[in-house]
Each structure stands twice: as structure tokens, then as C-alpha cells.
Amino acid sequence: MIRFEDVSVRYEGTARPTVEHVDLAVPEGELVLVVGPSGVGKSTLLGTVTGLVPHFTGGTLRGRVTVAGRDTRTHKPRELADVVGTVGQDPLAHFVTDTVEDELAYGMESLGLAPDVMRRRVEETLDLLGLADLRDRPLTTLSGGQQQRVAIGSVLTPHPRVLVLDEPTSALDPAAAEEVLAVLQRLVHDLGTTVLMAEHRLERVVQYADQVLLLPSPGAAPVLGDPAGLMAVSPVYPPVVALGRLAGLTPLPLTVRDARRKAAGLRERLDGVTPPERGAAPAAPEQRDAAPAGRWWRLGRKGPGESVDQGAAATGARVQGLAVRRGRVEALRRVDLTVAPGETIALMGRNGAGKSTLLSTLVGLLPPTSGTVRVGGAAPHRTTARELIRRVGLVPQEPRDLLYADTVAAECAAADHDAEAPAGSCRALVAELLPGIADDTHPRDLSEGQRLALALAIVLTARPPLLLLDEPTRGLDYAAKARLVTILRGLAAEGHAIVLATHDVELAAELAHRVVILADGEVVADGPTAEVVVSSPAFAPQVTKVLAPQRWLTVAQVRDALEDFDG
């Protein structure tokens, strides 16, 4: 169905091809998972299948890519639309209409399908993806995860023979991700659809793959093969595989069920051992210097000429009886939340539960309808930008909201200036989060994960006392996520309060002191991470599921315990 013949892609100004020597075939009716570290060329490889590379992204394509016999060098994306459906990492860039139902119908209208066929397929897709209640909603009012489901639905309705998906579950809650993956599996098994998918959250998807296409490093030739065999040598792998490697399980398990069957001996070794509890949030110093949180003028909060005095005290937050309306939607109601200095809290819950709304309220972008919000004793929506940025910084769900310069070096220099930080501070953070990004790279040429790393570095340069992060691991591979965890742990140890809205249950297990679960705008659970996630099948990490009823959360905890035995 898809054939790569010695394919290489090189962009202008780069020292070496982004991908090279790709020579393989993807058969019809299989789900092929594209795996590799951030920035290794996964999105470029997918773009050669859809025709976006090189027709819209530029660059030089050598070799030949054919899809259902059509050469993507001579067929532009619109000439492939009847056989290839594609969803990129940014659903907003995908939309061409205003409402959910119109977006689902648009692709079929472009292909000239009959109205009765279009109506039936729209209804089927609304039901498949749980979008029926949103059919009349403006796309701009949906949460990021809801937008992602609509984007996926819009390419399903024309019934393409090939689906190309770039990080399709990155913005979805665990239940919604399972629903989408079940739909994709049904398309593969029942309709013979070929699916080519890149995804960093391998714990969600690797068990569904018929084959894995591994891009091990920049410039290395991709390898197509059996998922278990390639996971044994892949530089990126999910926690269940990490646990299998640690315990010496063969063949490596790819699912929780398979791992549980093989891990009886590991559970016996750990029986009677109490997993270490994550310590309480450290007490904050009485006084702490804090640099201004920079760049709020780009989100409507700060003018470009403003500066802020140093010396803000360590800042926590307190929310009482909070209600927020967004148009006709009551996004939050009766929310109580306290965040202490030095504490890390994971906000979790299904898409549209109110997580991003709560973060926007904490940073003053949305006023409360009722109730109170205090950050460092001040009401954010009534605090001047000059004062507010001494207290709080937000890394938004869309990193492009913080990026405006022409190069990575210029972005970092501006971040250092805004934060009144020593020259090179931001650039050092970028190198720590995601090594290998050149100074003269334009932010638009970065992958989604690389853009996120740059946005994180920009905000972290200011070391705000209260740090808010909205889906901070979208597009990050496991190594980049581990580096992020190290940085955030260091900030928390210094007294910074951290609140992150995330669907990444593995991140919450690694990092959070507390987990707060929102549902329909209300807090339904609030407690220590181990207590909340162990009791929740939807939010439990893979290690917890494999080793239950023991209360282990991470591979690192198990590794430390085994090393104690061996020592």
C-alpha cells in the first residue's frame, strides 16, 4: 500500500538529511507505529506519505514514495485526499470550518459525496468518537482533546484507504485515547485500512501495532519489524517494556496483561517491601528572589517595555468556591484547591473537565464568575501584569503562543532579557531539555516536542514562584520527559509551587505529590498520588497495574528496591 524507495529528505540550510535511506514497504491493512526520539524525523517521514513533504514544507525529496500506486512527488495532497487522510500534531491548523458537524462533513463535500451518504457518515463518526453532544459547538470553544477528536473524525468520514496520524492521542485523556485507538483498530481489522502513526506515548499504542517502524537516531536507516523485537533495542520504550527489561522477562511484554502473567516472580521478590512514599512538599524559604515570568504581554498580560522588580516571596495559590463560565458553558463550579510552595500537583480528568480553565484563572486570563482565587495573596485577574509576573508563569498547551522570533537563539536571548537572567540561561535550559537544537533554527521548523521544549525553557528561565504547565509532555519522548522531571523536581525542592494539567499518568506518578481529578468542572478526588492513582483504573500507571495489589508507581521505585536486595 505504501512504498518507500531509497527516500531521503533534506531541508535548506541543514547540514544533513532529516531522514535518509528509507527503503521499505507498508502492507495494506496493517497498523504501523513510527517510533523514535524527538526530532529524529518522524513527522517528515509521515509528510512524504501525505504529500506535504515537499509540496508545502519545502526541502528536497530524493527517491520515491508511492501510496496506492500514486507517486507523492507528482501528486499534491489534494490529489491524494481520496486515498490518504492525515491528522497532524496541531488540530487547529487542520480545521477549515467553524463547527464540529461542518468540519466532519467538509472532506466529503470536497470529494462530492451524496448528501445522504455524508449525513450517515457524520452520525456514525459522532457516535464512534463520543462527539454527539458537541455537534453544534464552535471549534474554538472546545478543549484541546476535543479538538483532536474532531480532527481525527474529519479524516475518518471520507473513508480513506490510508490514515496518517501524528501524535493522535497526545491531547486525549486515557479513556478517550482508548476509544480512538479502538476505532483505529476496528478500521484496520474490519475495513483493511492502512494506518501509519507516530506517537510518543507508547504505553498507549504499542500493543495495537502490527509492526513498528523504528527511527533510532538522526540519519540512521529506519527498521521495520516485530514490535516486541524492536522494543528490545529501541532507545524509546514504554514503562511496561522498561519493567520487562529490568526483570529479564522474555519475550518482552507489550501489554499490562502479558506483563502481569510473566511478573509473578517479580511480585514475589517485592512482597513485603513497602514502596517509598513521595515526601511531603518541602517547606519554602521565608523569602526568595524570583525573576519576573517574562512574556505575558504575548498573552495579553504585559507590555513589551515593562520590567519588574526582583525579590518576590515564594508563592502558593488558594482557590475557594470557584465558578467560571465560558460563554454558555459552566466550565468550573465549587472548586476548592490549595497549592503550597514546594508542592507539585497534577490536575487530571477527561477532556473538557476544566483543567485548562483552572490554570487560566490562576494566571489571571479568566476572571472568576464567583468564588475567590489568590496567588501569593493577590487576586490574579485584578493584579497588574507588572506585579502578577513576579508570582506566576504559564506554559500554555500551544507552545507557539510564546514563540515569535526568527531563531532559537533570538528566542533565548529575549527570554534572558525579559527575565533579567544571565545571558545563556535559557539556551542552557533548551540544551538540557532537548539537546541538539541549532541556534539558527527557526521555531516553525522544530517538531512539536522541540517547540514545547523551547517554550518550557523560556518560562523556566524566569523561575516563577508558581509554575503552571498545560500538557507539558505533548510531543516529548521518554528521555526528554525524564529531563523535564529532573528540572521540575529541582524547582519544587527550591520552594517553587508547580501545577500541571496532564493526561500523562506516567508523568503524574513520577512527579506529583498530589493528584486532583476534575470531572464536569468539579473536584472529585484530591489526595496523595499513590492513594488517588492506585484506586483509579483510568489514571493508574502501567507499573501499578502490573504489580497490583502492591502499590508501586514507577520503574525507578522497583529498580531501587531490587538494587537494595542485591546490595
N, C-alpha and C positions, 0 to 999 in steps of 0.2 A: 504493500500500500504506500509506504514512504521509502524512498531510496536515496541514500547519500553516496555520491561517487567522488571520493577524494576532495571533500569540501573544506575550504579554508575561508575565513572572513578576516579582513584587516581594515581597521578604520584609519582615516587620515591622521597623521601626527603620532601614531603609536609605533613603538619600537618593534613589536612582533604581532602576529595574528592573534585575535581574540580566541578563535577556535581554529584548529588545523588538522588535516589528515583524518577527516571523518569519512569512513568508508564502511557502511553497514546498511542493513535493510530492516525496517519495522514491518512485520506481517500484519495482515488485516485481522481485525477483531481481537487485538491484544491491548492491555493497558501497560504502557511502558513508562516507568518512573525515571526522570532525569535527575541525577544526584551529583553533588559536588559542592565544594566550599563557595562562599560568596565571591562574586567577581570572576568566576572561572569560565564564564561564557555560556551558561545555561540559557539565559534569555535570548542571546544571539542565536544559539542553535535552534531554538523554537522559532525565532523570527525568520530563519531561512525556509521553514516549512510553510509559514503563512504568507510569505512574500513580502513581509515588512522589511526584511533584510534582502537586498539592499535598496529596494524601491523607495522606502520612506526614511530609513535610518542612515542612509549613506553607506560608505565603506565599499570595499571591493570583494565580491564573492567569486571565488575560484572553485572549479569543479561543478557538479551538477546535483540539484535536488529535484526529485520528481514526486508528486503526490497524485495518486490515481492516474499516473501516466502524464501529468502536466508538469512542465518544467517551470519552476518558480522564478527563473531568471527572465522568462519571456511572458509569464502570466502575472499580472499585478494582483494585489489582494482582492480587488473587486471581481476579477476573473476567476478567482478560486473560491468565492464565497459560497457557491452551491455545494462544494465538497469539503471545505475546511471552515470550522468555527473556532474562534480564538477569544480567550479572555486573558487580559494582561494583569499586571500587579496592581494597577490603579483603575478601579471600576469607574470613577468619574470621567476619566479620559475615554472610556468606552461608550458612554451614553450619547445619544443623538436626539432624544425626545425629552419630554418633561415629566411624564408619569409612568408608573410601573407597567400598566397594561399596554400603553403605547409603545414602550420600549420592547416588551416581549413580542409585539406584532411587527415592529419595524423591519426586521430582517426578512420576514416572509413577504411583506409588502414589496421590498426591493426585488425579490425573486418572482413577483407576480402570481403568488398563490391565490387560489379562490377564497373569497371571504368566509365561506362555511368551514373550509379547512383551517384557516387562520384562527377562527373562533374556537374550534375544538382543541387545537394545539395550545392556544393560550390558556384555556381552562385546565388542560392536563398539566401544563407546566406550573401554573399557580398552585395546584394541589401537590405536585411532586416536591416542590421546594418550600412549601409552607408559606406562600405569599398571598393567599386569597384575601386575607384581611387588609392587605396593603395595596390592592389593585388600583385604587384611585389616588394614592399618595404621591405628591411631588417627590421626585428622586432626591432632591436636595435636602428633604426633611428626614431621610432615612439614616439610620446608623451605618457605620462603615460595613459591618457584617451583612446588614440587609441589602445594601448596595451591591455587595459581592454576590449575593444570591440572585439578584435581578440580572446582573451581568452574565452569570452562568446560564440563567434561564433564557436570556435573549439569544444565546447561540445554540440552545437546545431546540428551540421551536422550529427552525428550518430543517431539522433532522439531517445534519451534515454527516458525511461518512468518516470524517476525521475531526477530532476535537483536540485543540492545543491549549493547554491550561498552564498559566504561570502563577504559582503560589495560590491555588484556588481556595484553600482553607485558611489562609493566614489571618483573615479578619473574622473568622467564624468561631462561635462558641463550640464546645465539644459536641453537643447534641446536633447542632446544625451541620457541623462538619461531617458527622457520621451519616446524616441524611443525604448530603450532597454526594458523598463517596458511594453510598448505596445506590443512588441514581446512576452514577457513572458506571458502576459495576453491572447494573441491570442493562445499560445501553451496550456494554461490551459483550455480555453473555447472551442477551436475548436478540439484539439487533445487529451484532457484528461490527459495532462502531469501533474504530481505532482511536485510542486515547494516548496522547503524548503529554506528560505532565511533569512539571518541575515543582518541587516542594521541599522546603527546609524542615518542616515538622514531620520527620519521617515516622515518628511514633504513631502518627495518624494514618499514614498511607502505605507504608512499605508492605503490609500484609495483603494489600489488594493488587499489588503489581504482578503481572505475568513475567516481566523482565525488568531489569534495571540497566539503565544507560549511565555509566559512571564516567564523569569527567574528573579525574583525580587531581589535576593541577593545571595551571595555565600552560598551554602549548602541548600538553600530553594528549596522545590519541585516546579518544573515548573507547570504552569497552562495554559491549552489550552482552548480558548473560543472566544467569540464575540469581535471583535476589539474595538467597542465603549465602551463596558462594562469594558474591561481590561485597556483601556486608562484612564478610570476614577480613577483607583487605581495604575497605573504603575508609578514607580519612574522616568521613562524617557518618554517624550511625546513631540510632535511637537508644534510649536507656535500656530497653529490653535486650538489645544486642550487646550493649556495654556490660550488662549484668551477666549475660551468657558468656562473654569473653572472660570476665572476671572469675566465674565459677567453672570455666573449662567445659561448658556444655557443647556437645557436638551431636548433630549439626546445630548451628546457631539457631535459636528460636527467633521468629519474627513476630509472633503474637503472644499476648499475655497467656492465653490458654495453653499454648505449646510450652511456654517457659514454666508455667506452674507445674505441668506434668514432669518436666525434667529437673525442677529445682527442689525436689523433696529432700535430697541430701544437704543442700544449702540451708534449707529451713531447719533441718535437724542441728546443723552446726551453730546456727544462730539462736536456737531455742534457749530461753532463759536469759538471753542478753537483752538488756534494755537499750533501745536506740537512744543516742544522746539527744536531749531536748535542746531546741534552739534557745539560746539565752534570752532573757528579757531584754527589751530595748535598753541600751546603755544610757545612763543619766547624761544629760547635756551639760556642758560647762556653763557657769553662770553668765559669762559674757564671751562672745566670739566675733571675730572680724568676719564680715561677709561681703563679698563683692556684689555689685548690682547684677541683676539677672539679665541685663542686655536686651536687645532686640524686641522688646514688647511693642515698640512703635510699628513693627511689621504686622502685628496682630491687632492694631488699633488701640494700643495702650500707652505708647510712648513716642514722643517726638524725637527725630534723629539728632537734635542738638542738645538733648537733655543729658545731665550727668547726675550721679547720686553719691552722697557722702558715704564713706565706709563706716563700719562699726555697728551693724545691726546685731541685735541679740539673736541667739538661736531661736528658731521659730517653729511652733507646732500649729495645730489647727483644731477648732472646735465647731461642730455643726449641731444645731438643736432644732428639732421640729421643722426641718427644711422642706419646703414645697417649691417646685419650679414648673411653670407652664411654658411650653414652646408651641406657640400658635394654639391649636385646639387640643394639643396633647399635654396631659399632665405627666411630665417626664419624671418628676420626683415627688414623693409625698411622705411626710412624717419621718424624715431621715435624721437620725442622731449618730454622730461619729466624732470621736476624739483621736487625734494623731499627736503623739508625744514626740519631742525632739529625740532623735536617735532611733526611732521606730520605723520599720518598713511594713507597709500594709498593702496587700494585693486585693484590689477590687475585682470581683468576678461575677459572672452571671450571663444569661443568654443575651444575644444581640438585642439592642433596644431596651435593655433593663435600666439604663440611666447612668452608666459608668462615666461616659464622656461628659455628660451634662453635669455630673457632680464635680469633675475636675474643672470644667469651665466656670462653675460657680466659685470654686476655691480660688481661682485666679482672677475673678472679677469680670470675666467676659459675659456672664449671665447674672442678672440680679435675682435674688430670691423673690418668689411670689409671696411667701410667708415664712416665718421662722428666722433664725439668725445664723450667720456664718462669720467666724472670727479666725483670722490668720495673724498670729502674733499679737492678738488683742484688737486688731483692726478689722472693720468690715471691708472686704476686698472691693466690692462694687462702689463703695463710697470713698475709697482711698485714692489719692493722686497716684499717677503712674510713677512719679519720682520716688514716692515712699513705698509703693507696692513692690517694685522690683528689688527692693532691699530685703524682701521677705520670701518671695516665691518665684519659681521658674517652671515653665511647662514645655515639655517636648510633645508636640501635637501628633495626632495619628498620621497626618500627611507631612512628611519632613520638608517638602517643597515650600511650606508656609514660612520656613525660617531661612530659605536659601534665595539669594538674589544676585550674588557676584558671579563673575565670569570664570573664576578658577577656584580650586580648593584652597590655594594659598591666600587668595584675596578674602575668601570667607573666614579663614582662620585669623587673618590679620584684623579684620573687622571685629571678630569676636573678642580678641585680646583687647582691642581699643575700647569696645563697649563695656567690658568687664573690668577695665583698668588693671588687667593682668599682665605679667611679664611677657614680652614678645616670645612667641613659640609655645605658649601654654596650650592653646587649642590644637596646634599641629601635633604636639606630643600626645594629646588625648586621641586624636584620629589615628596616629600610628599605633597606639596601644589597643584601641578597639578593633581596628581593621588594617593591618599592615599592608603596604604595597601600593597605596594610592599616590599617584604622582601629583606634585604641586600644581602643574599646569593643566590638570584635568578639569573639564567643565562639569559642574554638578549634574547637568542633564545627561551626561554620558556615563554617570555612575549607575550601577544596579540599584534596585530598591533598597537592598540591605546596606549598600555603601552610602547611599544618601541618608539613610537613617543613622548610620554611624557618624556621619558628618554633623547632622542636626544634634545628636546627643552630645557630641564634643563641644558644639557651640554653646549649648545651655550649661553643660557641666563646667565649662571654663569659668563661669561666674560663681560656681559653688554656692548656689542659693540655699538658704537655711531650710526651706520647704521645697522639695523637688517633686514635680508631678510628671508622670510619664504615661502616655496613652498608647497602648500596644507597642512597647519598646522593642520587642524581638521580631517584629514583622520583617522578613527578608534576611534575618541573621542566621548563619549556620551555627552549629553547636560550639565551635571554637570561639567565634565572635561573641556568642551569648555567655560563654564562661568568662571571657574577659570583661564583659559588661557586669556580670555578677560580682566579680572581684572589685571593680571600681565602686559599685553601689554599696557593697559591704564596707568598704573603706570610708565612704561618706557617712554611712549610718554610724560607724564606730566613732566618728568625729562629732556626732551630735546632729547631723542633718536628718530631718524627717523626710520620709520618702513614701509616696502613694503612687502605685502603678495600677492602671486598669489593664487587665490582660485576660486573654483566653488560654494562655500558655500555662497549663497546670504544672509542667516541669519547672518553669521559672518560679512559680509561687512556692513550690516545695523546696527549691534551692535557697530562696532569698527572703521570703516573707516571715516576719514574726507573727503577724495575724492575717487572717483571710476574712474579708467581708463580702458576703454574697448578696447581690441585689436581684430582685425579681419584680417586674412591673413597677419600678420606681421606689420600692420599699426594701429595707434591710431585712433579710430573712435569716441570716446567720452572721455571727461576729464572734470570733474566738481564735485561740492559738491555731497555727497552721495545721499541726498534726491532728488536733481534735476535729477541725472542720473538714479537711480533705479526706481523712480516713473514713469518715462516716458518709461520704458522698461519692457514689459510684461515678457520677458525671465529672467530678473535679479531682478524683484520686489520680496521682501519678502512676506510671507503669510499675515502678518498684513496689509500691504499696499493694497493687493488685496481685503481683506475682507472689509476694511474701506474706500476704494476709493469712491468718489474723494478726501476725506480728505487725508492729507499727513503724516499719521502715519507710522513709520517704525518698531517699536518693541513693544512687550507686556509691557516692562518696562515703556515706554513712556505713554502708556494707563493707566497702573496701577498708575503711579504718578499723572496723571490728575484726575483720579477718586478719589484718596486719597485727592487731593486738594478740590474736591467738597464736600466730606464727612467731611473734616476738617473745 
